Amino acid sequence: MSAPDGLSRADRVRPWAALLLPPVAWYVFELGLGSVLKVDCAPVGTWLGLTWGAASLAICGLAMALAWPCARPADDQTPPRAWLSRVALILAGIFALAIAFQTLAVLIVPPCVG
């Protein structure tokens, strides 16, 4: 069964996935590193913080890659879908910036202070 607008289910889900991935990546980055810091602070400053930050940035990049093809209205999509994709692109950029600054802070500030 096909959708009324001719789009597959995957094409309709792409903007929503792109919208939800960056905040989830940032939240898992924050919660995950905080949980590790409570157990053992040493690995966060050496390798785990940088690796987790890079993975979170990659997820934001994936969200941008999902939203980019849908950001321009075409004949086969509705204007709200293009608008949602543009919002997802902006949101991915904002969360990528937050993750980048927090990863930089993990590298600058010693994790076992205090």
The first five atom37 places (N, CA, C, CB, O) and aatype in JSON, in Angstrom:
{
  "aatype": [12, 15, 0, 14, 3, 7, 10, 15, 1, 0, 3, 1, 19, 1, 14, 17, 0, 0, 10, 10, 10, 14, 14, 19, 0, 17, 18, 19, 13, 6, 10, 7, 10, 7, 15, 19, 10, 11, 19, 3, 4, 0, 14, 19, 7, 16, 17, 10, 7, 10, 16, 17, 7, 0, 0, 15, 10, 0, 9, 4, 7, 10, 0, 12, 0, 10, 0, 17, 14, 4, 0, 1, 14, 0, 3, 3, 5, 16, 14, 14, 1, 0, 17, 10, 15, 1, 19, 0, 10, 9, 10, 0, 7, 9, 13, 0, 10, 0, 9, 0, 13, 5, 16, 10, 0, 19, 10, 9, 19, 14, 14, 4, 19, 7],
  "atom_mask": [
    [1, 1, 1, 1, 1],
    [1, 1, 1, 1, 1],
    [1, 1, 1, 1, 1],
    [1, 1, 1, 1, 1],
    [1, 1, 1, 1, 1],
    [1, 1, 1, 0, 1],
    [1, 1, 1, 1, 1],
    [1, 1, 1, 1, 1],
    [1, 1, 1, 1, 1],
    [1, 1, 1, 1, 1],
    [1, 1, 1, 1, 1],
    [1, 1, 1, 1, 1],
    [1, 1, 1, 1, 1],
    [1, 1, 1, 1, 1],
    [1, 1, 1, 1, 1],
    [1, 1, 1, 1, 1],
    [1, 1, 1, 1, 1],
    [1, 1, 1, 1, 1],
    [1, 1, 1, 1, 1],
    [1, 1, 1, 1, 1],
    [1, 1, 1, 1, 1],
    [1, 1, 1, 1, 1],
    [1, 1, 1, 1, 1],
    [1, 1, 1, 1, 1],
    [1, 1, 1, 1, 1],
    [1, 1, 1, 1, 1],
    [1, 1, 1, 1, 1],
    [1, 1, 1, 1, 1],
    [1, 1, 1, 1, 1],
    [1, 1, 1, 1, 1],
    [1, 1, 1, 1, 1],
    [1, 1, 1, 0, 1],
    [1, 1, 1, 1, 1],
    [1, 1, 1, 0, 1],
    [1, 1, 1, 1, 1],
    [1, 1, 1, 1, 1],
    [1, 1, 1, 1, 1],
    [1, 1, 1, 1, 1],
    [1, 1, 1, 1, 1],
    [1, 1, 1, 1, 1],
    [1, 1, 1, 1, 1],
    [1, 1, 1, 1, 1],
    [1, 1, 1, 1, 1],
    [1, 1, 1, 1, 1],
    [1, 1, 1, 0, 1],
    [1, 1, 1, 1, 1],
    [1, 1, 1, 1, 1],
    [1, 1, 1, 1, 1],
    [1, 1, 1, 0, 1],
    [1, 1, 1, 1, 1],
    [1, 1, 1, 1, 1],
    [1, 1, 1, 1, 1],
    [1, 1, 1, 0, 1],
    [1, 1, 1, 1, 1],
    [1, 1, 1, 1, 1],
    [1, 1, 1, 1, 1],
    [1, 1, 1, 1, 1],
    [1, 1, 1, 1, 1],
    [1, 1, 1, 1, 1],
    [1, 1, 1, 1, 1],
    [1, 1, 1, 0, 1],
    [1, 1, 1, 1, 1],
    [1, 1, 1, 1, 1],
    [1, 1, 1, 1, 1],
    [1, 1, 1, 1, 1],
    [1, 1, 1, 1, 1],
    [1, 1, 1, 1, 1],
    [1, 1, 1, 1, 1],
    [1, 1, 1, 1, 1],
    [1, 1, 1, 1, 1],
    [1, 1, 1, 1, 1],
    [1, 1, 1, 1, 1],
    [1, 1, 1, 1, 1],
    [1, 1, 1, 1, 1],
    [1, 1, 1, 1, 1],
    [1, 1, 1, 1, 1],
    [1, 1, 1, 1, 1],
    [1, 1, 1, 1, 1],
    [1, 1, 1, 1, 1],
    [1, 1, 1, 1, 1],
    [1, 1, 1, 1, 1],
    [1, 1, 1, 1, 1],
    [1, 1, 1, 1, 1],
    [1, 1, 1, 1, 1],
    [1, 1, 1, 1, 1],
    [1, 1, 1, 1, 1],
    [1, 1, 1, 1, 1],
    [1, 1, 1, 1, 1],
    [1, 1, 1, 1, 1],
    [1, 1, 1, 1, 1],
    [1, 1, 1, 1, 1],
    [1, 1, 1, 1, 1],
    [1, 1, 1, 0, 1],
    [1, 1, 1, 1, 1],
    [1, 1, 1, 1, 1],
    [1, 1, 1, 1, 1],
    [1, 1, 1, 1, 1],
    [1, 1, 1, 1, 1],
    [1, 1, 1, 1, 1],
    [1, 1, 1, 1, 1],
    [1, 1, 1, 1, 1],
    [1, 1, 1, 1, 1],
    [1, 1, 1, 1, 1],
    [1, 1, 1, 1, 1],
    [1, 1, 1, 1, 1],
    [1, 1, 1, 1, 1],
    [1, 1, 1, 1, 1],
    [1, 1, 1, 1, 1],
    [1, 1, 1, 1, 1],
    [1, 1, 1, 1, 1],
    [1, 1, 1, 1, 1],
    [1, 1, 1, 1, 1],
    [1, 1, 1, 1, 1],
    [1, 1, 1, 0, 1]
  ],
  "atom_positions": [
    [[0.84, -1.19, 0.0], [0.0, 0.0, 0.0], [0.88, 1.24, 0.0], [-0.95, 0.0, 1.22], [1.81, 1.35, 0.8]],
    [[0.6, 2.15, -0.85], [1.4, 3.36, -0.99], [0.72, 4.53, -0.27], [1.61, 3.71, -2.48], [-0.5, 4.58, -0.12]],
    [[1.56, 5.44, 0.16], [1.03, 6.63, 0.84], [0.36, 7.54, -0.19], [2.16, 7.39, 1.59], [0.68, 7.46, -1.38]],
    [[-0.56, 8.4, 0.25], [-1.26, 9.27, -0.69], [-0.33, 10.22, -1.44], [-2.3, 10.07, 0.05], [-0.6, 10.57, -2.59]],
    [[0.76, 10.63, -0.81], [1.65, 11.57, -1.49], [2.74, 10.86, -2.3], [2.29, 12.48, -0.47], [3.6, 11.53, -2.86]],
    [[2.7, 9.53, -2.37], [3.64, 8.78, -3.19], [4.97, 8.5, -2.51], [0.0, 0.0, 0.0], [5.88, 7.97, -3.14]],
    [[5.11, 8.83, -1.24], [6.35, 8.61, -0.53], [6.29, 7.3, 0.25], [6.65, 9.77, 0.41], [5.24, 6.91, 0.76]],
    [[7.42, 6.65, 0.34], [7.48, 5.44, 1.16], [7.52, 5.83, 2.64], [8.72, 4.57, 0.79], [7.71, 6.99, 2.98]],
    [[7.33, 4.84, 3.48], [7.37, 5.1, 4.93], [8.75, 5.63, 5.34], [7.02, 3.81, 5.72], [8.84, 6.53, 6.18]],
    [[9.81, 5.08, 4.77], [11.16, 5.53, 5.11], [11.36, 7.0, 4.74], [12.2, 4.66, 4.39], [12.0, 7.75, 5.49]],
    [[10.82, 7.41, 3.59], [10.96, 8.8, 3.18], [10.18, 9.74, 4.09], [10.49, 8.97, 1.75], [10.58, 10.89, 4.3]],
    [[9.07, 9.26, 4.63], [8.28, 10.1, 5.53], [8.91, 10.18, 6.92], [6.86, 9.57, 5.64], [8.69, 11.15, 7.64]],
    [[9.68, 9.15, 7.3], [10.28, 9.11, 8.63], [11.6, 9.88, 8.68], [10.5, 7.66, 9.06], [12.01, 10.3, 9.76]],
    [[12.26, 10.06, 7.56], [13.58, 10.71, 7.53], [13.64, 12.05, 8.25], [14.01, 10.9, 6.12], [14.53, 12.24, 9.07]],
    [[12.74, 13.0, 7.98], [12.83, 14.28, 8.69], [12.64, 14.13, 10.2], [11.79, 15.25, 8.14], [13.27, 14.84, 10.98]],
    [[11.76, 13.23, 10.6], [11.53, 13.03, 12.04], [12.75, 12.39, 12.7], [10.29, 12.15, 12.27], [13.12, 12.77, 13.81]],
    [[13.36, 11.43, 12.03], [14.58, 10.82, 12.57], [15.69, 11.86, 12.67], [15.03, 9.63, 11.69], [16.43, 11.9, 13.66]],
    [[15.81, 12.7, 11.64], [16.84, 13.75, 11.66], [16.56, 14.77, 12.76], [16.9, 14.45, 10.3], [17.49, 15.37, 13.3]],
    [[15.31, 14.97, 13.08], [14.94, 15.91, 14.13], [15.23, 15.34, 15.52], [13.46, 16.27, 14.02], [15.61, 16.09, 16.42]],
    [[15.07, 14.05, 15.7], [15.22, 13.44, 17.02], [16.64, 12.97, 17.34], [14.29, 12.29, 17.13], [17.01, 12.92, 18.51]],
    [[17.44, 12.63, 16.34], [18.77, 12.09, 16.6], [19.71, 13.05, 17.36], [19.41, 11.72, 15.29], [20.33, 12.61, 18.33]],
    [[19.84, 14.33, 16.97], [20.8, 15.19, 17.68], [20.52, 15.4, 19.17], [20.83, 16.51, 17.01], [21.45, 15.29, 19.97]],
    [[19.27, 15.69, 19.59], [19.07, 15.84, 21.02], [19.3, 14.54, 21.8], [17.67, 16.34, 21.29], [19.77, 14.57, 22.93]],
    [[18.96, 13.41, 21.18], [19.21, 12.13, 21.85], [20.71, 11.89, 21.97], [18.53, 10.97, 21.08], [21.17, 11.42, 23.01]],
    [[21.47, 12.19, 20.92], [22.92, 12.03, 20.97], [23.53, 12.92, 22.05], [23.55, 12.36, 19.6], [24.41, 12.47, 22.8]],
    [[23.08, 14.15, 22.14], [23.6, 15.06, 23.16], [23.23, 14.56, 24.56], [23.06, 16.49, 22.95], [24.07, 14.58, 25.46]],
    [[22.0, 14.13, 24.75], [21.55, 13.66, 26.06], [22.32, 12.42, 26.5], [20.05, 13.35, 26.01], [22.73, 12.32, 27.65]],
    [[22.52, 11.47, 25.59], [23.29, 10.27, 25.91], [24.74, 10.63, 26.19], [23.21, 9.25, 24.76], [25.36, 10.03, 27.08]],
    [[25.29, 11.59, 25.47], [26.66, 12.07, 25.72], [26.76, 12.64, 27.13], [27.06, 13.14, 24.68], [27.68, 12.31, 27.87]],
    [[25.82, 13.49, 27.5], [25.83, 14.11, 28.83], [25.64, 13.07, 29.93], [24.74, 15.18, 28.93], [26.43, 13.0, 30.87]],
    [[24.6, 12.27, 29.81], [24.28, 11.29, 30.83], [25.34, 10.21, 30.92], [22.92, 10.66, 30.54], [25.71, 9.78, 32.01]],
    [[25.83, 9.78, 29.78], [26.84, 8.72, 29.76], [28.14, 9.14, 30.41], [0.0, 0.0, 0.0], [28.68, 8.42, 31.25]],
    [[28.65, 10.31, 30.03], [29.91, 10.76, 30.64], [29.73, 11.07, 32.12], [30.45, 11.99, 29.9], [30.64, 10.84, 32.91]],
    [[28.58, 11.6, 32.5], [28.31, 11.86, 33.91], [28.29, 10.58, 34.72], [0.0, 0.0, 0.0], [28.79, 10.54, 35.84]],
    [[27.69, 9.53, 34.16], [27.64, 8.24, 34.85], [29.04, 7.64, 34.99], [26.72, 7.27, 34.1], [29.37, 7.08, 36.04]],
    [[29.85, 7.75, 33.95], [31.21, 7.23, 34.02], [32.03, 8.03, 35.03], [31.88, 7.28, 32.62], [32.84, 7.45, 35.76]],
    [[31.83, 9.35, 35.07], [32.57, 10.17, 36.03], [32.28, 9.78, 37.47], [32.23, 11.63, 35.82], [33.16, 9.84, 38.32]],
    [[31.04, 9.37, 37.74], [30.7, 8.97, 39.12], [31.39, 7.67, 39.52], [29.19, 8.8, 39.26], [31.71, 7.48, 40.69]],
    [[31.62, 6.78, 38.55], [32.24, 5.49, 38.85], [33.76, 5.61, 38.86], [31.8, 4.44, 37.83], [34.41, 5.22, 39.83]],
    [[34.32, 6.15, 37.78], [35.78, 6.28, 37.66], [36.06, 7.44, 36.72], [36.44, 4.96, 37.14], [35.74, 7.38, 35.53]],
    [[36.67, 8.48, 37.24], [36.85, 9.69, 36.44], [38.04, 9.63, 35.5], [37.0, 10.87, 37.34], [38.09, 10.41, 34.55]],
    [[38.99, 8.74, 35.71], [40.22, 8.73, 34.92], [40.01, 8.52, 33.42], [41.13, 7.66, 35.44], [40.6, 9.25, 32.64]],
    [[39.18, 7.55, 32.97], [39.08, 7.34, 31.52], [38.39, 8.47, 30.76], [38.33, 6.07, 31.26], [38.57, 8.59, 29.55]],
    [[37.62, 9.3, 31.45], [36.87, 10.34, 30.74], [37.81, 11.34, 30.09], [35.91, 11.05, 31.69], [37.58, 11.75, 28.95]],
    [[38.85, 11.75, 30.79], [39.75, 12.76, 30.25], [40.73, 12.24, 29.23], [0.0, 0.0, 0.0], [41.26, 13.01, 28.43]],
    [[40.98, 10.93, 29.23], [42.0, 10.41, 28.33], [41.43, 10.02, 26.98], [42.68, 9.23, 28.96], [41.74, 10.65, 25.97]],
    [[40.61, 9.01, 26.94], [40.16, 8.51, 25.64], [38.64, 8.46, 25.5], [40.73, 7.15, 25.4], [38.12, 8.66, 24.41]],
    [[37.95, 8.2, 26.58], [36.51, 8.0, 26.49], [35.76, 9.28, 26.12], [35.98, 7.47, 27.8], [34.84, 9.25, 25.3]],
    [[36.14, 10.39, 26.72], [35.47, 11.66, 26.42], [35.59, 12.06, 24.96], [0.0, 0.0, 0.0], [34.62, 12.48, 24.34]],
    [[36.8, 11.93, 24.42], [37.01, 12.28, 23.02], [36.28, 11.32, 22.08], [38.51, 12.28, 22.7], [35.68, 11.74, 21.1]],
    [[36.34, 10.04, 22.38], [35.68, 9.04, 21.54], [34.16, 9.22, 21.56], [36.04, 7.63, 22.0], [33.51, 9.17, 20.52]],
    [[33.61, 9.43, 22.75], [32.17, 9.6, 22.88], [31.72, 10.89, 22.2], [31.75, 9.6, 24.36], [30.66, 10.93, 21.56]],
    [[32.51, 11.95, 22.34], [32.19, 13.2, 21.66], [32.22, 13.06, 20.15], [0.0, 0.0, 0.0], [31.35, 13.58, 19.45]],
    [[33.23, 12.34, 19.64], [33.32, 12.13, 18.19], [32.14, 11.3, 17.68], [34.64, 11.45, 17.83], [31.61, 11.58, 16.61]],
    [[31.74, 10.29, 18.45], [30.6, 9.47, 18.04], [29.31, 10.29, 18.06], [30.46, 8.25, 18.97], [28.47, 10.14, 17.17]],
    [[29.15, 11.15, 19.05], [27.96, 12.0, 19.12], [27.94, 13.0, 17.96], [27.91, 12.75, 20.46], [26.88, 13.28, 17.4]],
    [[29.1, 13.54, 17.61], [29.17, 14.44, 16.45], [28.85, 13.69, 15.16], [30.57, 15.09, 16.36], [28.24, 14.24, 14.25]],
    [[29.27, 12.44, 15.08], [28.96, 11.63, 13.9], [27.46, 11.4, 13.78], [29.71, 10.28, 13.95], [26.92, 11.37, 12.67]],
    [[26.79, 11.22, 14.91], [25.33, 11.05, 14.88], [24.66, 12.33, 14.41], [24.8, 10.64, 16.28], [23.68, 12.28, 13.67]],
    [[25.18, 13.48, 14.84], [24.63, 14.75, 14.34], [24.87, 14.88, 12.84], [25.27, 15.96, 15.09], [24.01, 15.38, 12.11]],
    [[26.03, 14.43, 12.37], [26.3, 14.42, 10.94], [25.36, 13.5, 10.18], [0.0, 0.0, 0.0], [24.94, 13.82, 9.07]],
    [[25.04, 12.36, 10.77], [24.08, 11.45, 10.16], [22.71, 12.1, 10.07], [24.0, 10.15, 10.97], [22.01, 11.95, 9.07]],
    [[22.32, 12.82, 11.11], [21.03, 13.51, 11.08], [21.0, 14.56, 9.97], [20.74, 14.17, 12.44], [19.99, 14.72, 9.28]],
    [[22.12, 15.27, 9.79], [22.19, 16.26, 8.71], [22.1, 15.57, 7.35], [23.5, 17.08, 8.8], [21.44, 16.06, 6.43]],
    [[22.77, 14.43, 7.23], [22.72, 13.69, 5.96], [21.31, 13.17, 5.67], [23.72, 12.51, 5.98], [20.89, 13.11, 4.51]],
    [[20.58, 12.81, 6.71], [19.19, 12.37, 6.51], [18.29, 13.52, 6.09], [18.66, 11.73, 7.79], [17.41, 13.34, 5.25]],
    [[18.5, 14.69, 6.68], [17.61, 15.82, 6.43], [17.93, 16.57, 5.14], [17.66, 16.78, 7.59], [17.04, 17.17, 4.54]],
    [[19.17, 16.55, 4.72], [19.6, 17.37, 3.58], [18.8, 17.12, 2.3], [21.05, 17.13, 3.31], [18.37, 18.09, 1.67]],
    [[18.58, 15.88, 1.88], [17.84, 15.69, 0.62], [16.38, 16.15, 0.69], [17.87, 14.24, 0.23], [15.77, 16.42, -0.34]],
    [[15.85, 16.24, 1.89], [14.44, 16.61, 2.04], [14.26, 18.12, 2.28], [13.82, 15.84, 3.19], [13.12, 18.59, 2.35]],
    [[15.34, 18.86, 2.39], [15.24, 20.26, 2.81], [14.68, 21.18, 1.73], [16.59, 20.76, 3.22], [14.17, 22.26, 2.04]],
    [[14.76, 20.78, 0.48], [14.21, 21.59, -0.6], [12.9, 20.99, -1.06], [15.21, 21.71, -1.78], [12.84, 19.8, -1.36]],
    [[11.85, 21.79, -1.13], [10.58, 21.22, -1.57], [10.67, 20.73, -3.02], [9.45, 22.26, -1.43], [11.17, 21.42, -3.9]],
    [[10.17, 19.55, -3.21], [10.15, 18.97, -4.56], [8.7, 18.63, -4.9], [11.06, 17.69, -4.65], [7.8, 18.84, -4.08]],
    [[8.5, 18.13, -6.09], [7.14, 17.8, -6.53], [6.53, 16.66, -5.71], [7.15, 17.43, -8.0], [5.31, 16.57, -5.57]],
    [[7.39, 15.78, -5.18], [6.86, 14.6, -4.51], [6.73, 14.77, -3.0], [7.74, 13.42, -4.8], [6.46, 13.78, -2.3]],
    [[6.9, 15.95, -2.48], [6.78, 16.13, -1.03], [5.99, 17.39, -0.69], [8.16, 16.2, -0.39], [5.83, 18.29, -1.52]],
    [[5.51, 17.43, 0.51], [4.72, 18.55, 0.96], [5.63, 19.62, 1.56], [3.68, 18.1, 1.99], [6.71, 19.29, 2.03]],
    [[5.22, 20.89, 1.55], [6.04, 21.95, 2.13], [6.36, 21.74, 3.62], [5.36, 23.27, 1.95], [7.46, 22.09, 4.04]],
    [[5.44, 21.18, 4.43], [5.81, 20.96, 5.83], [6.98, 19.98, 6.0], [4.62, 20.44, 6.59], [7.76, 20.1, 6.94]],
    [[7.09, 19.02, 5.1], [8.2, 18.07, 5.18], [9.52, 18.78, 4.93], [8.01, 16.93, 4.17], [10.51, 18.5, 5.61]],
    [[9.57, 19.68, 3.97], [10.79, 20.45, 3.71], [11.1, 21.37, 4.88], [10.66, 21.26, 2.41], [12.26, 21.52, 5.27]],
    [[10.07, 21.98, 5.45], [10.27, 22.87, 6.6], [10.82, 22.08, 7.78], [8.95, 23.57, 6.99], [11.74, 22.54, 8.46]],
    [[10.26, 20.91, 8.05], [10.73, 20.07, 9.14], [12.18, 19.65, 8.92], [9.83, 18.84, 9.29], [12.96, 19.57, 9.87]],
    [[12.54, 19.38, 7.69], [13.92, 19.01, 7.38], [14.87, 20.18, 7.62], [14.03, 18.54, 5.92], [15.98, 19.99, 8.1]],
    [[14.44, 21.39, 7.3], [15.28, 22.57, 7.57], [15.46, 22.79, 9.06], [14.67, 23.82, 6.93], [16.56, 23.12, 9.52]],
    [[14.4, 22.6, 9.81], [14.49, 22.72, 11.27], [15.45, 21.65, 11.82], [13.09, 22.57, 11.93], [16.24, 21.93, 12.72]],
    [[15.39, 20.44, 11.26], [16.29, 19.37, 11.69], [17.74, 19.72, 11.38], [15.9, 18.05, 11.0], [18.63, 19.41, 12.18]],
    [[18.0, 20.35, 10.24], [19.36, 20.77, 9.91], [19.88, 21.81, 10.91], [19.41, 21.34, 8.5], [21.02, 21.72, 11.36]],
    [[19.05, 22.78, 11.24], [19.45, 23.8, 12.2], [19.68, 23.19, 13.58], [18.38, 24.91, 12.29], [20.67, 23.5, 14.25]],
    [[18.78, 22.32, 13.98], [18.88, 21.68, 15.29], [20.14, 20.8, 15.36], [17.63, 20.84, 15.58], [20.82, 20.79, 16.38]],
    [[20.45, 20.08, 14.3], [21.65, 19.25, 14.28], [22.9, 20.12, 14.41], [21.71, 18.43, 12.98], [23.86, 19.74, 15.08]],
    [[22.89, 21.28, 13.76], [24.03, 22.19, 13.89], [24.2, 22.73, 15.3], [0.0, 0.0, 0.0], [25.31, 22.84, 15.8]],
    [[23.09, 23.07, 15.93], [23.15, 23.61, 17.3], [23.64, 22.54, 18.27], [21.76, 24.12, 17.75], [24.51, 22.81, 19.1]],
    [[23.11, 21.33, 18.16], [23.55, 20.27, 19.06], [24.98, 19.83, 18.76], [22.61, 19.08, 18.98], [25.71, 19.45, 19.67]],
    [[25.38, 19.86, 17.51], [26.77, 19.54, 17.17], [27.72, 20.57, 17.78], [26.97, 19.48, 15.64], [28.8, 20.22, 18.26]],
    [[27.32, 21.83, 17.77], [28.14, 22.87, 18.39], [28.24, 22.65, 19.9], [27.55, 24.26, 18.1], [29.32, 22.78, 20.48]],
    [[27.13, 22.31, 20.55], [27.14, 22.04, 21.99], [28.02, 20.84, 22.31], [25.7, 21.8, 22.5], [28.81, 20.87, 23.26]],
    [[27.9, 19.78, 21.53], [28.71, 18.59, 21.76], [30.19, 18.9, 21.53], [28.26, 17.44, 20.84], [31.05, 18.42, 22.27]],
    [[30.5, 19.68, 20.51], [31.89, 20.03, 20.23], [32.5, 20.83, 21.38], [32.0, 20.83, 18.92], [33.63, 20.57, 21.79]],
    [[31.76, 21.81, 21.9], [32.28, 22.59, 23.02], [32.43, 21.73, 24.28], [31.37, 23.79, 23.3], [33.38, 21.89, 25.04]],
    [[31.49, 20.83, 24.51], [31.58, 19.97, 25.69], [32.73, 18.96, 25.55], [30.26, 19.24, 25.92], [33.38, 18.62, 26.54]],
    [[32.97, 18.48, 24.35], [34.11, 17.6, 24.12], [35.41, 18.36, 24.34], [34.07, 17.0, 22.7], [36.35, 17.83, 24.93]],
    [[35.47, 19.59, 23.87], [36.65, 20.42, 24.1], [36.85, 20.66, 25.6], [36.52, 21.76, 23.36], [37.99, 20.64, 26.08]],
    [[35.77, 20.88, 26.33], [35.88, 21.07, 27.77], [36.38, 19.8, 28.47], [34.54, 21.48, 28.35], [37.15, 19.88, 29.43]],
    [[35.94, 18.65, 27.99], [36.42, 17.39, 28.56], [37.93, 17.26, 28.36], [35.69, 16.19, 27.92], [38.63, 16.72, 29.22]],
    [[38.41, 17.75, 27.23], [39.84, 17.65, 26.95], [40.67, 18.7, 27.71], [40.08, 17.81, 25.46], [41.84, 18.47, 28.01]],
    [[40.06, 19.84, 28.03], [40.79, 20.92, 28.71], [40.79, 20.75, 30.23], [40.18, 22.28, 28.34], [41.83, 20.85, 30.87]],
    [[39.62, 20.51, 30.79], [39.47, 20.45, 32.24], [39.77, 19.04, 32.72], [38.05, 20.89, 32.68], [39.18, 18.09, 32.21]],
    [[40.67, 18.88, 33.69], [40.94, 17.55, 34.21], [39.69, 16.93, 34.85], [42.08, 17.6, 35.23], [39.02, 17.6, 35.64]],
    [[39.38, 15.69, 34.54], [38.12, 15.09, 35.01], [38.1, 14.77, 36.5], [37.85, 13.84, 34.24], [37.03, 14.72, 37.1]],
    [[39.23, 14.57, 37.11], [39.28, 14.14, 38.51], [39.51, 15.31, 39.47], [40.38, 13.11, 38.69], [39.99, 15.1, 40.59]],
    [[39.17, 16.51, 39.06], [39.33, 17.68, 39.93], [38.16, 17.71, 40.91], [39.39, 19.0, 39.1], [37.01, 17.5, 40.51]],
    [[38.44, 17.96, 42.13], [37.36, 18.16, 43.11], [37.18, 17.06, 44.01], [0.0, 0.0, 0.0], [36.31, 17.11, 44.87]]
  ]
}
